[in-house]
Amino acid sequence: MRRALAITLFTGLSLTGCAAPEETTTAAASRTEIAAGAKDEAVARLLPADIRQAGKVRVASGVSFPPMEFFDTDNKTVLGFDADLGKALGEVLGVEFAFENVSFDGIIGGLNAGRYDLGLTSMLDKKERQQQVDFVDYLKSGSALMVAKGNPQGVKETLDMCGRKVAVEKAATGDLLVDDVTKKCAGAGKPAVEKVPFPDQASAVQALQSGRADMVAALDLTLAYSVKQAPQQFEVAVSAIDPLPVGIPVPKNKPQLRDAVQAALKKLIATGTYDRLLAKWNLQAQAFKDAAINAGA
């Protein structure tokens, strides 16, 4: 990874929309191929006929969430765990998983409008989301709070968000966490959280770096990555908040696609490809090997 000054790194991200704080060595490593193996004809037959004929799955993804999905230095090629998982699923199913960069808050609406076939974008499987889409669960994660190095405000628990500026990616996990905590602040007689929403995760991190926010709320897996890239600037103050499965959202009117993706994921787990991808992106702690449907609470 680049060890350039973090201010250059994150300012560049916010200006270009690129989510990847990648250095030459890590970018090269991130492109390492991990083959899923040959197409599984029995699993591929589970796909809806229109997708088999098209040879492509249209994937909605908020490509600003390292290490899950982010742009390479060309600002076009999508890298990350989700990108690799999509490629591996596509190999098993005999189709291409074509990623399209979409604002996180527009993904479920885009799925249900038919603009995309599924999402691969580190979305928590929550009961309220299950009313709109089905999830094929493939990881587990919880929310976390990232602060400036040294934790100058002494953040130790979620109620320490009350009365402070918290940067979030709009409609993502951190955004929902702020809403939940704000209700608790009122009950505790504390001021509401001052939510500072951004269209992508990179901008939320840059807001903390520039002092426009007191902390960032997001999934632990992406904040741990941010700390790894800039350990002299950031630290995680609170982690493992309300852990839930992370799932692949699929429109409820596409149960065949849902079942085909689940079967392909089970194949990747059985062959060891899933474990190799986890190791490549240092996500072993987030393993969720059930490949369950709608396991979130």
N, C-alpha and C positions, 0 to 999 in steps of 0.2 A: 504494500500500500504506500501511497505517497506519504512522506513525512514532511511535506511542505508545511508552511505556517497554516494553522487551522483557519485563520481569517481569510486567507486566499482560497482555501479549499471550499469553505462553506459559502463565501460570497460568490464564487464561481458557480456553485451548484444552484444558488437561488436565481442567478441571472440567466443561466442557460436552461434551467429546468431539468438538467441531468442530475440523477440521484446518486451517482457512483463516485465516492471518494477513492478512486482506484489508482494505484501506482502500476508501473510497467510490470513488475514481477507478479503482483496479485492479479492484475488483469489477465496476464498470460495463464496463471494458474486457474482462474475462473473459467477459462475457455477449454480446460482439460476435458476431453471426451470421456464419458462413462456410458458405455453401450448398454442399452436395455435388453438387447437381443433381438431375435427375429420376430416378425409379426406373428401373433397368436391368432390363427384363423377362427377358432371357436369364439374367442373374446371379440374379435373384430366384427363377427356376424351379429353381435348384440347392438351395434350402432344403428341408429335410424338410417333408412335408405337414402335420404337426401344428403346426409353427411358422408356416407360411404361414396356416393356418386360425386360429391364435390371434392372429396379427398382432403378436406380441411375442416378444422374446428376453429371457429372465431372466438378468441380468448380476450375478454376484457380484463385489464390489469392497470392498477395505478403505479406506473413504472417510476416510483420514487421512494423505494422502501428497502434499502439494502439491509441484510444480505439476501433478501427474498427476490426482489426484482429491481433492476437499475440499468441505466444505459451504459454501454461501453463508451470509449473515448470518441467514437464516431457519432455519438448521440442518436444512434439508430438501432444498433444491435442490443437486444435485451439479454442481460446476464442475471445470474442469481439462482437460488435454490428453486424457486417456482418456475423459472425458465427451463432449468435442467429437468425438473419433474415433468413439465409439459412435453418436452422433447421425448423423454423416456416413455411417457404414456402414449404419445403419438406413434412411437416405434412399435409398441405392442399392438396398437389398434390399426396400424397401417395408414394413418392419416397425419397431416401436418397440424400442429398446434400453432396457429398464427396469432401472435400477441398484438393487441391494439392498446395504445396508451389512452386511458380514460380517467377522468377525475373520480376519485373513490366514491364521492356522494352520488355519482350518476350510474354506477355499475349495476345495481339491482334494477333500476328503472330501465336501463338499456337492455338487460337480459329479458325482462318481461315485455319489452317492446319489440323483441325479435332482432335487435341489432347485433347481438352477440349470442353465442351458444352456451358459454359458461364463463366463470371467472376464475382466475388463478392470481390471487392478490392478497393473501394473508388475511382473510376475513374471518373473524371469530364467528363460530356457529352459536348464535343466540336464539332463544325461543321466539322473540319478536321478529327476527329475520326469517325464521322458518315459516312464518305466515305467508311470505312472498316467494321464497325459493327453497329448494332442498339442498342439503349439504352432504358432500362426500368428505368425511373428515380425514386429515392426513398429518396433522401436527397438534401439539398442545402448547398453549402460551397464556401468559397473564399480562396484565397491565403493569407499568412501572413508571417511576418519576425520575427524570434525569435533571441534574442541577449542575451549576458551575463547580469546578474542582475545589474541594475544601468545604463544600456545602455551607456557604457563608450565612444562610438563613436558618440553618439547623433543621432542615426538613427531615422528619422521622416517621410521619404517618400521613394518611390521606387528608386528614382534617387540617394539616399544615398548608394545604392548598387554599384554604379559606382566606379571602382578602388579598390573594396574590395573583399575578399574571401567569397564566399557564398556556403555553403554545401547544396547539394540536393540529392534526390534519383533519380538515372538515369532514364530518360524518364518520370518521374512523373511530377506533377503540378509545383513544384518548379523549375525543370529543364527547363520547357517551359517558366516559368516566367523570368528566367535569360536571356534566348535568346531574349525575347521581350524587356526587360529593356536594354540589351546591345545595341540594335538598337537605343533606345531613348538616351542612353549615348552618342553615336556618334553624334546624332543630336544636343545635348546640348554641344558638345565640351568637353566631359568628357571621362576619360579612361573607357575601357570596364570592365564589371563585370568579376572577376576571378572565374569561376565556378569550384567547387570542387565536382565532382560526386561520389556517392557511390552506391553499389548494393542494399542497403536497408536503410530505414528511421532511424533505430537505429544507424547505423554507422554515418549518417549525424549529428545526435544529439551529438554523442560522439566526433565528430570532433570539434564542438563548445565548448564542455566541456573541451577538451584538448588544446584549443587554436590554432588548425590547421585551423580554419575558423573563420571569424568575425561574421557570422550570419548563420541561417538556413532558407531556403525558402521552404514552404510546405503548405498543406491545413491547414486552421485555426483550424479545429477540432482536428488534431493530435498534433499541437503545443500547444494548450491550455491544452491538456492532459500532455504533457511533462513539462509544467510550473507547473501544479498541483502536479506532482511527485517531482519536485526539485525547489520549489519556492525561495530558497535562491541562486540558481545558474542562473536561466533563467527568462526572461520576454518577452512578445510579444510587439514589438515596433511598428509594422504596421499591421493592419488587414483589413479584408473585401475588399481585392484586387480582382477585377473582379469576383464577385460571379456568380456561375453557378450551375445547377443541377448536382448531383452525380448519376451515373447510373450503371445498370447492363448490361455490354456489351454482346451481343448475335450475333453470326455470321449471316450475311445477308441471308444465305441460310437455316436458321432455323426459319422462321417466325412463325411456329406453336409453337415452344418452347418459343419464345418471347411473343406471345399472352397468352400462358398458365401462364408464370411467371407474366405477367401484371395482369391477372385475379386473381391469387393467392395473389398478393400484395394488390389488391383492397379488397379482402376478409379480409386480416389482418388489413387493415385500418378500414373497416366497423365494425369489431368485437372488436376493441380496442387493439388488440395485438400489433400493430405497436406503439401506444402511450405508452404502457407499456414497450416496448423495448427501446424507446427513453428515458423514465424516468430512466430506469435501468442504462443506460450509459451516462446520463446527456447530451443528445443531442436534447433536446426539441427545442432549437433555430434553429436547422438544419432541422426541419420538412418540408417535401414536400409531401403533401397528394394527389397530382394529379395522381400519378402513370402514368405519361405521357410517350409517346414514342418520343425520340429524341427532347426534349424540349430545349436543349442547343443551344447557339448561337455561 
